[in-house]
Amino acid sequence: MNDQINSTYDSGTPGPDPAGGSAAGYLDYARVGPLSRPVVAALAGATELAARLGPGDLDRLFALADAARDSAARLLGARPHEIALAPSTSNGLFTVAAALRGPGTVLVPRDEFPANLYPWLRFADRGGPAVRLVAPAGQRHITPDLLRHHLTPDVVALAVSAVDSLTGHLAPLAALKEVLGPGRLLIVDAIQGLGSVPLETDAADVLVSGGQKWLRAGWGAALLLIRDRCAGRLVPGLGGWAGVTDPFAPRHPAPPLPGAAAHLATNPDFPAAAALGAAIDDLLGRGGPAAAGARIRATLAELLDRARRAGADVLLDGPGAHERAGIGTFRLPGLDPADVHRTLGAAGLVTTRRDEWIRLSPHTPTPDTAAELLADALHTLTTRRTAP
């Protein structure tokens, strides 16, 4: 790993890192990112405010949510009013599905993570657009050419993950948006990419991301970005009293708030909002997604190299490997994947198993010793395979 990357993110030795990392063998940030120290401090401070609630403390709690929104705007290259805080990625996607009314069709890749499928299925029978699943031939991800092939006149939007949760494939958001054009929406579930690699967020008309994975912010708050360029096409389907200009007006419904706030059902979880804001500020203060992505990809490349040396098959290998974000997945032919997963766990390696595949997702605190741990565990497995 080069000196420039290490000067920004010093991997250190196994155990907690200065930003609140976890043990050397934790390779499961695509599932849950352990809270960073800035996030823990922010949660403690917000909780203290909520417990005390002296003069001005309630206003300070509300200000934490405003600050988190402003930080998110800097991260996403957006205007603060284009961002609202939803409770989770799934809630944000359901909010968007409720806001996009029919007629028309939403395209969703067949192997899309189910959190970005069910909102569209549920609202297809409730006044929303129909859903058409796009099945890429021989691959999991959708390409601009494949999108162009499926772009019939009835298509109003494409819903896609910025990063595939199994292969780690990084979606070409700008190219997909170019094919869609200004008249159709690009709706992005960014939770497996935000905080781990640079994303082409300018291309997204709508973007949703929780903070419990790569941002290491825990649960309870998610970013909901709705660009001004498409705000007029979305009605506040789930917008409640928190999304209107005068919730105590004598007659209802009151006019919606400008921007993404029109889609809020209620106030955010303020400690969770503070945690999300602290996570984003910490990311930006450490060089942003570019610096984080360089470190993560270098670590992942070393881990996957150790897997290949042990005879593993790696998903998204070969010419498309440069399109991988922070997730890498492998299997050991001839070995029971459940046994592989158990052996890795016994060696102190925390990973995710998806059927026959083992998913690795390191982060900036992951030390170089993680590769040695993996190599030793794989050696144990391959030795067992070749033993008489």
LINFEN-V394705 format. One line per field, one symbol per residue. ss: DSSP state (A for helix, B for strand, O for the rest). Layout:
# LINFEN-V394705
ss: ???
This chain:
# LINFEN-V394705
ss: OOAAAAAAOOOOOOOOOOOOOOOOOBOBOOOOOOOOAAAAAAAAAAAAAAAAOOOOAAAAAAAAAAAAAAAAAAAAOOOAAABBBBOOAAAAAAAAAAAOBOOOBBBBBOOOOAAAOAAAAAAAOOOBOBBBBBOOOOOOOOOAAAAAAAOOOOBBBBBBBOBOOOOOBBOOAAAAAAAAOOOOBBBBBOOOOOOOOOOOAAAOOBBBBBOOOOOOOOOOOBBBBBOAAAAOOOOOOOOOAAABOOOOOOOOOOOBOOAAAAAOOOOOOAAAAAAAAAAAAAAAAOOAAAAAAAAAAAAAAAAAAAAAAOOOBBOOOAAAAAABOOOBBBBOOOOOAAAAAAAAAAOOOBOBBBOOBBBBBOOOOOOOAAAAAAAAAAAAAAAAAAOO
